[in-house]
């Protein structure tokens, strides 16, 4: 019979496992404080603490009836992987593609997403980064309010569906990165507090009490999170994890949780002979995030670079509200700084924060440790209307942004549909089953944007089915003008990045940028190549710093004129000198 185990220090006198409606007593583990275990028949199961209600297993591998229902075991060894040797490739030199399973296709499942993998192969990307797939109440959501951190959202296809997707991706030479959330759990379906001290009031986050990483009981909480991370990499053959908002992981212990996690992932990589990696979202602007532990760092592989995004966004759109303010004063200078120094805020004054922020990025040779992007789920979906830059920028201006991302010293990342300038928005949507929570989210969203001048009725209702339907990609667009031309440009740039090593060189110190802020002209020097961008109002000649030999690729009118290239407005050229 199966052995059932659970950490439940909050139980006073007894813990039962209820299997298919029949209760079985568990015994305290004499050598593991707070743990209970015992054998019982196989079947759908839940735990009862003292006289409490049935609760799902915190380490449940499957929640077939949603996050509030009973759990079900998964035999990971039973899945038949099509490859005898496990896929694996390191992150440096790769291009990532972020997608949301529920809106990537109209069916919104892993199997439907797998049917579109040939598009990604033809595009030329290396890794698919899935937004979170842990269970959450309802059918639709971004995934950042997930619970049951060891399980997979059933409407997407559950554990078997995720394995089929990973297997299909690996067959086509694509790696898979999974976005995981350790800094908080969703407000609905979170039963962890009933079991033990998974949260602490010692620290507070935007979501309330912090996950307990340093208070009494935190050894088990850390083991719970690390075990979940390793399970994705081991049982589902995920190639890397993206960790959400790690600056919200409050931890005062001598060995930070992230350092411990990165150490355990390195051990698993050795044991499985696979180049596993961790990418994080961090607001701290410190090189310690990716520095090795022996140098006082956390040992993480790479981090998202919002500084590069903000500078690029301001240069292309002219927006200056909120956190864009620091970058909007001289956007081309800000762009030049991020391309050559990594962080824009490296100890400089941040008007949005009202203080100095960050420290210099180092070593400059490791530019691949920063992810560069024009769009992400955050930067699109956190806007009031979820509008992509493609709704306000010309195809030429979008092409300029793509060139700066895909020839950068960073690890490039695209957001689904970006490659063809998708006209569909990507809005904030939820499917909360608790009416009170649904109304609170609806009103909270409206209040948030009322402060920026938006009328309540103009802000999409997250709970409306139409909101998620609007956010589904339209797969007829890539075959139509002007989307097809932009898609061809993205494919060309990614191919150039592969063929010309200078265009993927991660050494920030080797990058030189010349800019004319007033005229809107920018030239990035990458070895013998020049990425010339005209964001000005009219045709202009951009100096190359040497005789131009060949226009290797261009979007818009481009012609060599000795040591300059003449570009139309909103045009870009990659020139060999």
C-alpha positions in Angstrom: 0.0 0.0 0.0 1.2 3.6 -0.6 2.9 5.5 2.2 1.2 8.9 2.9 3.4 11.6 4.6 2.7 15.2 5.5 4.3 17.9 7.5 1.6 19.2 9.8 3.1 20.7 13.0 -0.2 22.6 13.6 -2.0 19.4 14.2 -2.6 18.9 18.0 -3.5 15.3 18.4 -4.1 13.4 15.2 -3.9 13.5 11.4 -6.1 11.3 9.1 -5.7 10.6 5.5 -9.1 10.2 3.8 -8.9 7.9 0.8 -12.0 7.8 -1.4 -14.0 8.8 1.6 -12.5 6.3 4.1 -10.3 7.7 6.9 -7.0 6.1 8.0 -5.0 7.2 11.0 -1.5 8.5 10.5 1.2 8.3 13.2 3.8 10.9 14.3 7.2 10.4 12.8 9.6 9.9 15.8 12.6 11.2 13.9 11.0 14.0 11.9 9.4 16.8 14.0 6.0 17.8 12.8 5.7 14.9 10.3 3.0 12.3 10.2 3.0 9.1 8.1 1.2 5.8 7.5 0.1 3.4 4.9 -3.4 3.4 3.3 -5.0 2.2 0.0 -4.4 4.1 -3.2 -7.0 6.5 -4.4 -8.0 10.2 -4.3 -7.0 11.5 -0.9 -7.1 14.4 1.5 -5.7 15.1 5.0 -7.7 15.9 8.1 -6.0 17.7 10.9 -7.6 17.0 14.2 -11.3 17.7 13.6 -10.8 20.0 10.6 -12.1 19.7 7.1 -10.4 17.6 4.4 -7.5 19.4 2.9 -5.4 18.8 -0.3 -1.8 17.5 0.2 0.7 20.4 0.2 2.9 18.3 -2.0 0.1 17.0 -4.2 1.4 16.2 -7.7 -2.2 16.4 -9.1 -5.4 18.3 -8.2 -7.9 16.7 -10.6 -10.8 18.6 -9.1 -9.1 22.0 -8.6 -7.0 23.4 -5.7 -9.7 22.8 -3.1 -10.4 19.2 -4.0 -8.7 15.9 -3.0 -5.3 15.1 -4.3 -4.2 12.3 -6.6 -0.8 10.5 -6.8 1.2 10.5 -10.1 3.5 7.8 -11.2 6.2 9.8 -12.9 8.0 6.7 -14.0 5.1 5.5 -16.0 5.3 8.3 -18.6 7.0 7.1 -21.8 9.5 9.8 -22.9 10.2 9.6 -26.6 13.9 10.4 -26.1 16.2 8.0 -24.3 18.7 10.7 -23.8 17.5 13.8 -22.0 17.6 17.1 -23.9 19.9 19.8 -22.6 21.6 23.0 -23.7 23.0 25.9 -21.6 21.4 29.4 -21.5 24.3 31.5 -22.9 23.8 32.2 -26.6 20.1 31.2 -26.5 16.9 33.2 -27.5 13.8 32.7 -25.3 10.1 32.9 -26.2 7.7 33.6 -23.4 4.2 32.2 -23.8 1.0 31.8 -21.7 -0.6 28.4 -22.3 -4.2 29.5 -21.9 -4.0 32.3 -24.6 -1.3 31.0 -27.0 -4.1 29.1 -28.8 -7.9 29.1 -28.8 -8.0 25.7 -27.0 -5.6 26.9 -24.4 -4.0 23.6 -23.6 -0.5 22.1 -23.6 -1.4 19.8 -26.5 -2.7 22.8 -28.6 0.5 24.7 -27.8 2.6 21.8 -28.9 0.9 21.9 -32.3 2.4 25.4 -32.8 6.0 24.4 -31.9 7.0 24.3 -35.6 6.3 28.0 -35.8 8.9 28.5 -33.0 11.4 26.2 -34.7 11.1 28.3 -37.9 11.4 31.5 -35.9 14.7 30.2 -34.6 14.3 30.5 -30.8 15.9 28.0 -28.4 13.7 27.9 -25.3 10.0 28.2 -24.7 9.4 29.9 -21.4 6.0 28.9 -20.0 4.2 31.3 -17.6 3.2 29.6 -14.3 1.2 26.3 -14.6 0.4 25.5 -11.0 -3.3 25.1 -10.1 -5.5 28.2 -9.4 -9.2 28.5 -8.9 -11.3 28.7 -12.1 -10.1 28.0 -15.6 -8.4 31.3 -16.8 -5.7 33.3 -15.2 -2.1 34.5 -15.6 -0.9 31.8 -13.1 0.8 34.1 -10.6 -2.0 33.4 -8.0 -1.3 29.7 -8.1 -1.4 27.2 -5.2 -0.4 23.5 -4.9 3.2 24.2 -6.0 3.9 20.6 -7.0 0.9 20.2 -9.3 -0.2 21.3 -12.8 -3.4 23.2 -13.7 -5.9 20.7 -14.9 -7.6 22.8 -17.6 -4.2 23.1 -19.4 -3.9 19.3 -19.4 -2.5 18.4 -16.0 0.8 16.6 -15.4 0.6 14.3 -18.4 -0.2 17.3 -20.7 2.9 19.2 -19.4 5.1 16.1 -20.0 3.7 15.7 -23.5 4.5 19.3 -24.2 8.1 19.1 -22.9 8.6 15.9 -24.8 7.4 17.4 -28.0 9.5 20.5 -27.5 12.6 18.4 -26.9 12.0 16.3 -30.0 12.1 19.5 -32.0 15.3 20.8 -30.4 13.5 23.3 -28.1 14.2 23.6 -24.4 11.5 24.5 -21.9 11.8 27.0 -19.1 9.0 27.2 -16.4 8.0 30.3 -14.5 7.5 29.5 -10.8 6.3 31.7 -8.0 7.9 31.3 -4.5 7.2 34.8 -3.1 3.5 34.3 -2.4 0.6 32.0 -3.0 -2.8 33.0 -4.4 -5.5 34.4 -2.1 -7.9 31.5 -2.9 -7.2 27.8 -2.5 -4.2 28.3 -0.3 -4.4 25.7 2.5 -0.8 25.8 3.7 -1.4 27.9 6.8 -3.6 25.2 8.3 -0.6 22.7 8.2 2.2 24.8 9.6 4.2 28.1 9.7 4.5 28.5 5.9 4.1 32.3 6.3 5.5 34.7 8.8 4.6 38.2 10.0 8.3 39.0 10.5 8.3 40.4 7.0 5.6 41.8 4.8 5.2 41.8 1.0 2.7 43.4 -1.4 0.7 40.2 -1.0 0.7 40.2 2.8 2.7 38.1 5.2 5.9 36.8 3.7 6.7 33.2 2.9 8.6 31.9 5.9 12.2 31.6 4.9 13.9 32.6 8.1 11.5 32.2 11.1 11.0 29.0 13.2 9.9 26.2 11.0 11.6 27.7 7.9 13.8 24.7 7.3 10.7 22.7 6.2 9.3 25.6 4.2 12.6 26.0 2.3 12.6 22.2 1.7 9.1 22.4 0.4 9.9 25.1 -2.1 13.2 23.6 -3.2 11.6 20.2 -3.5 9.0 21.7 -5.8 11.7 23.3 -8.0 13.7 20.1 -8.3 10.5 18.1 -9.1 9.9 20.3 -12.2 13.5 19.8 -13.4 13.6 16.1 -12.5 10.1 14.7 -13.1 9.0 16.9 -15.9 12.5 17.3 -17.5 12.1 21.1 -17.5 15.4 22.7 -18.5 15.4 25.8 -16.4 13.2 27.9 -14.1 12.3 31.5 -14.1 11.7 32.8 -10.5 9.1 35.5 -10.1 10.0 38.7 -8.1 12.8 37.3 -6.0 13.3 40.7 -4.3 10.1 39.9 -2.4 11.8 36.7 -0.9 12.6 38.2 2.5 15.3 36.1 4.2 17.7 37.2 7.0 19.5 33.8 7.3 23.2 33.6 6.7 22.6 31.4 3.6 19.9 33.0 1.5 17.2 30.8 0.2 18.2 31.6 -3.4 21.8 30.5 -2.7 20.6 27.3 -1.2 18.2 26.7 -4.2 20.9 27.4 -6.8 23.2 25.0 -5.0 20.7 22.2 -5.1 19.9 22.8 -8.8 23.7 22.6 -9.5 23.8 19.2 -7.7 20.8 17.9 -9.8 22.5 19.1 -13.0 25.6 17.1 -12.1 23.5 14.0 -11.2 21.4 14.2 -14.4 24.2 15.5 -16.7 22.0 18.3 -17.9 22.8 22.1 -18.0 20.0 23.2 -15.7 19.7 26.9 -14.9 17.8 29.5 -12.9 16.6 32.9 -14.3 15.1 35.5 -11.9 13.1 38.6 -11.9 14.8 41.0 -9.5 14.4 44.7 -8.9 17.6 45.1 -6.9 20.1 45.9 -9.7 22.9 44.2 -8.1 25.5 41.9 -9.7 25.4 39.7 -6.6 22.3 38.1 -8.0 24.2 36.2 -10.6 27.7 36.2 -9.0 28.9 32.8 -7.7 28.6 32.0 -4.0 32.4 32.0 -3.5 32.3 35.7 -4.6 29.5 36.5 -2.2 26.7 36.1 -4.7 23.6 34.0 -5.0 24.8 31.8 -7.8 21.8 32.3 -10.1 22.3 32.1 -13.9 20.7 35.2 -15.2 18.2 38.0 -14.4 15.6 40.0 -16.4 16.7 43.5 -17.3 13.9 46.0 -16.9 16.4 48.8 -17.3 17.1 47.9 -20.9 13.3 47.4 -21.6 12.5 50.8 -20.1 15.1 52.6 -22.1 14.1 50.9 -25.3 10.4 51.5 -24.6 10.9 55.2 -24.0 13.1 55.6 -27.1 10.4 53.9 -29.3 7.2 55.3 -27.8 8.2 58.6 -26.1 6.2 57.6 -22.9 7.4 59.1 -19.7 4.9 58.2 -17.0 5.8 56.4 -13.8 9.0 54.5 -13.7 9.7 55.5 -17.4 10.5 59.0 -16.1 14.1 58.4 -15.4 14.7 56.9 -18.9 12.6 59.3 -20.9 14.7 62.4 -20.3 17.4 61.1 -22.7 16.2 57.7 -23.9 19.0 57.1 -26.4 21.6 57.9 -23.8 19.8 55.5 -21.4 19.7 52.9 -24.1 23.4 53.4 -24.8 24.3 53.0 -21.1 22.4 49.8 -20.7 24.0 48.3 -23.8 27.5 49.1 -22.6 27.1 49.0 -18.8 24.2 46.6 -18.1 22.3 48.5 -15.5 21.0 52.0 -16.0 20.5 52.5 -12.3 23.9 51.6 -10.9 23.9 53.8 -7.9 22.1 56.7 -9.6 19.1 58.7 -8.5 15.8 57.1 -9.2 13.0 59.6 -9.2 10.4 56.8 -9.2 11.8 55.4 -6.0 12.8 58.7 -4.5 16.4 57.5 -3.7 19.5 56.2 -5.3 19.3 52.7 -6.6 21.5 49.8 -7.7 25.2 49.3 -8.2 27.4 48.7 -11.3 26.9 45.4 -13.2 29.9 43.2 -13.2 31.7 41.5 -14.8 31.0 43.4 -18.1 31.9 40.3 -20.1 28.9 38.5 -18.7 26.2 40.4 -20.6 24.4 37.1 -21.3 23.4 37.1 -17.6 20.9 39.9 -18.4 17.8 39.1 -20.4 16.9 41.8 -22.9 13.4 42.3 -24.3 11.0 44.7 -26.0 7.8 43.1 -24.5 6.9 40.7 -21.7 3.7 39.6 -20.0 4.3 42.3 -17.3 5.1 45.2 -19.6 2.0 44.5 -21.7 -0.5 43.1 -19.3 0.1 45.6 -16.5 -1.1 48.4 -18.8 -4.7 49.5 -18.3 -5.8 48.1 -21.7 -3.1 45.4 -22.1 -2.1 47.1 -25.3 1.0 45.9 -27.1 3.5 48.5 -28.6 2.4 47.2 -32.0 -0.9 49.1 -31.6 0.8 52.4 -31.4 4.1 51.9 -33.4 4.7 51.6 -37.1 6.1 48.2 -38.4 9.4 50.0 -39.0 9.6 51.2 -35.5 8.8 47.7 -34.2 11.6 46.4 -36.5 14.0 48.9 -34.9 13.2 47.6 -31.5 13.6 44.0 -32.6 17.0 44.7 -34.1 18.2 46.3 -30.9 17.1 43.3 -28.8 18.3 40.5 -31.1 21.7 42.0 -31.8 22.3 42.9 -28.2 24.9 41.5 -25.8 22.1 40.2 -23.6 20.1 37.0 -23.8 17.1 38.0 -25.9 13.5 37.1 -25.0 10.4 37.6 -27.0 6.8 37.7 -25.9 4.3 35.5 -27.8 3.0 37.2 -30.9 5.6 40.0 -30.8 7.4 38.4 -33.7 4.6 39.3 -36.1 3.4 42.5 -34.4 0.2 40.9 -33.0 -2.7 43.3 -32.9 -4.4 41.3 -30.1 -4.0 42.8 -26.6 -2.9 40.8 -23.7 -5.0 41.9 -20.8 -5.3 41.1 -17.1 -7.8 38.3 -16.7 -9.0 36.2 -13.8 -11.6 33.5 -13.1 -12.0 33.7 -9.3 -14.8 31.4 -8.1 -15.2 33.4 -4.9 -17.6 36.3 -5.7 -16.2 38.5 -3.0 -12.6 38.1 -4.3 -13.7 38.6 -7.9 -15.4 41.9 -7.0 -12.3 43.0 -5.0 -10.0 42.3 -7.9 -12.4 44.1 -10.3 -12.6 47.2 -8.1 -8.9 47.2 -7.3 -7.9 47.2 -10.9 -10.2 50.1 -11.6 -8.9 52.1 -8.6 -5.3 51.5 -9.7 -5.8 53.1 -13.1 -8.2 55.8 -11.9 -5.1 57.4 -10.4 -3.7 57.6 -14.0 -6.8 59.2 -15.4 -8.7 56.1 -16.7 -12.4 56.0 -16.3 -13.7 52.8 -14.5 -15.7 51.6 -17.5 -12.6 51.9 -19.8 -10.6 49.4 -17.8 -11.4 45.8 -18.9 -13.1 43.7 -16.3 -10.7 40.9 -15.4 -13.6 38.5 -14.7 -15.4 39.0 -18.0 -14.9 36.0 -20.4 -14.4 38.6 -23.2 -11.3 39.8 -21.5 -9.5 36.5 -21.9 -10.9 35.9 -25.4 -9.5 39.2 -26.6 -6.1 38.1 -25.3 -5.9 34.9 -27.4 -3.4 35.1 -30.3 -4.9 35.4 -33.8 -2.9 32.8 -35.8 -4.2 34.2 -39.1 -2.2 37.4 -38.6 1.2 36.0 -39.5 0.0 35.3 -43.0 -1.3 38.8 -43.5 0.3 42.2 -44.3 2.1 43.9 -42.4 2.5 41.0 -39.9 4.2 38.6 -42.4 6.9 41.2 -43.2 7.7 41.7 -39.6 7.8 37.9 -38.9 10.3 37.6 -41.8 12.5 40.3 -40.1 12.5 38.5 -36.8 13.5 35.3 -38.4 16.3 37.1 -40.3 17.6 38.7 -37.2 17.7 35.5 -35.2 19.4 33.7 -38.0 22.0 36.5 -38.2 22.6 36.2 -34.5 23.4 32.5 -35.1 25.6 33.1 -38.1 27.6 36.2 -37.0 29.2 35.6 -33.5 29.9 39.3 -33.1 26.1 39.9 -32.9 25.7 37.6 -29.9 29.0 38.5 -28.1 28.0 39.0 -24.4 30.9 41.4 -23.6 29.4 44.7 -22.7 32.8 46.3 -22.7 33.2 45.6 -26.4 30.0 47.4 -27.3 30.2 51.0 -28.4 27.2 53.2 -29.1 26.9 56.6 -30.8 23.7 58.6 -30.6 22.2 61.9 -31.7 19.4 62.4 -29.1 17.9 65.4 -30.9 17.8 63.7 -34.3 16.7 60.3 -33.0 19.7 58.5 -34.5 21.5 55.5 -32.9 24.4 53.3 -34.1 25.5 50.3 -32.1 29.0 49.0 -32.8 29.3 45.2 -32.6 32.8 44.2 -33.9 32.8 45.0 -37.6 29.0 45.3 -37.6 26.9 48.4 -37.1 23.2 48.4 -36.1 22.0 51.7 -37.4 18.6 52.9 -36.3 16.7 56.0 -37.4 13.9 57.0 -35.0 13.8 60.5 -36.3 11.1 62.2 -38.3 12.8 62.0 -41.7 15.5 60.4 -43.8 19.0 60.7 -42.4 22.6 59.6 -43.0 24.1 57.8 -40.0 27.9 57.7 -39.6 29.4 54.2 -39.4 32.9 55.1 -38.1 34.3 53.4 -41.2 33.5 52.5 -44.8 30.4 50.4 -45.1 31.0 47.2 -47.2 27.5 45.6 -47.1 24.0 46.1 -45.9 23.6 42.6 -44.4 19.9 43.2 -43.5 17.5 46.1 -43.4 13.9 47.0 -42.7 13.0 50.1 -44.6 15.0 52.0 -47.2 18.7 51.8 -46.6 21.7 52.7 -48.8 25.4 52.9 -48.2 27.1 56.3 -48.7 30.8 55.7 -48.0 31.3 55.8 -44.3 27.5 56.4 -43.6 24.3 54.6 -44.2 21.2 56.5 -45.3 18.0 55.4 -43.7 14.4 56.3 -44.1 12.5 57.3 -41.0 11.7 54.3 -38.8 14.2 52.2 -40.6 17.1 50.0 -39.4 20.0 48.4 -41.0 22.7 45.9 -40.0 25.9 47.0 -41.8 29.2 45.2 -42.3 32.1 47.7 -42.2 
